[in-house]
Amino acid sequence: MTKVMVTGGAGFIGSNYIRHALRSHPDWEIWNLDKLTYAGNLANLEDVAQDPRYHFVRGDIANAKTVDSVTNNGFDTIINFAAETHVDRSIHSGNEFLHTNVLGTNVLLEAARHHKVKTFVHISTDEVYGDLPAGEFAKESDSLKPSSPYAASKAAADLLVLAHVRTYGLPAMITRGTNNYGPYQHPEKMLPLFVTNLLPGKKVPVYGDGQQVRDWLHVDDHCRAIDIVLEKGNVGEIYNIGANHQPEWRNLEVTKLILDELGMDESMIEHVTDRPGHDRRYAVEVRKIKDLGWKIQVPAEEGLRGTVRWYRDHQDWWATTPRAAASLRLKPPLSLGGGDRRPRPQ
């Protein structure tokens, strides 16, 4: 049995990956280490909570005692999804981003080295490259030019991973995914925010002119890419993961698609003051991950419309706060040094 520790597994991408991994790898045992912040929700994994191959431990990746206790169980692989990710929150205050994204990553790296973990995959973001002019695509070897405190904290974490590879020979790799979307994404992010605004009749706030370009990557395609990196990737390498849809999707176009899927018109759009330092365009070169045999399987329009329908049809999920998830009848978390015995209401 292959033992895998997933950090941040109660969040959006992490929970989708755990579900994917349990389905795709019957010989895997997965331990989920998650702090259960506002964006971590055990309801995301309610359907797999009783699987005997799945274990949950509540804990902070920046708590060295907790991480050491969990990692002492002997893991083949660590996949680090745990991160503070919302740019607007980082602009308001960057302290939690430094705590989790930088200190937390370093604690995990030290534990992986100490316990001789065979593979460490760090999940990063295309935002570390910063704004790109039209027609250009960021390569893995490009300089990092983060614009927000969030992106800067992820860039710092990437550099720590590479330093551990170079200095200690840690068998680590980095993935940099583009704008993920799909089920179980916290309603502070654009697509679920817009759907959850529109269904009760509220307008949607579009930053500036809405012409910002994002590369929309379905979370299922992202999960498949991570598996390919685990199977075929090389230690010390960085792999961009993006859909590279042509023509490119602008935020205003995605907004109109959401409105169309819900049978609403553009009168529901409210243009608001743009975010400070807002990057105009993200785009990545994906040759390296394609050379490993990966390609997208979810076309943008199909995936975006399907995701809108998911939020429309799962109002019970997004109407339930992360606090309420603590009271669900889920398998209790394991208690290991520094971890709480069970999720408690905040």
Sequence and secondary structure as in RCSB ss.txt:
>XXXX:A:sequence
MTKVMVTGGAGFIGSNYIRHALRSHPDWEIWNLDKLTYAGNLANLEDVAQDPRYHFVRGDIANAKTVDSVTNNGF
DTIINFAAETHVDRSIHSGNEFLHTNVLGTNVLLEAARHHKVKTFVHISTDEVYGDLPAGEFAKESDSLKPSSPY
AASKAAADLLVLAHVRTYGLPAMITRGTNNYGPYQHPEKMLPLFVTNLLPGKKVPVYGDGQQVRDWLHVDDHCRA
IDIVLEKGNVGEIYNIGANHQPEWRNLEVTKLILDELGMDESMIEHVTDRPGHDRRYAVEVRKIKDLGWKIQVPA
EEGLRGTVRWYRDHQDWWATTPRAAASLRLKPPLSLGGGDRRPRPQ
>XXXX:A:secstr
 EEEEEETTTSHHHHHHHHHHHHH TTEEEEEEE   TT  GGGGTTTTT TTEEEEE  TT HHHHHHHHTTT 
SEEEE      HHHHHH  HHHIIIIIIIHHHHHHHHHHTT SEEEEEEEGGGG    TT  B TTS     SHH
HHHHHHHHHHHHHHHHHH   EEEEEE EEE TT  TTSHHHHHHHHHTTT  EEEETTS  EE EEEHHHHHHH
HHHHHHH  TT EEEE    SS EEHHHHHHHHHHHTT  GGGEEEE   TT  SB  B  HHHHHTT    S H
HHHHHHHHHHHHH HHHHTS HHHHTTS     B  TT BSS    
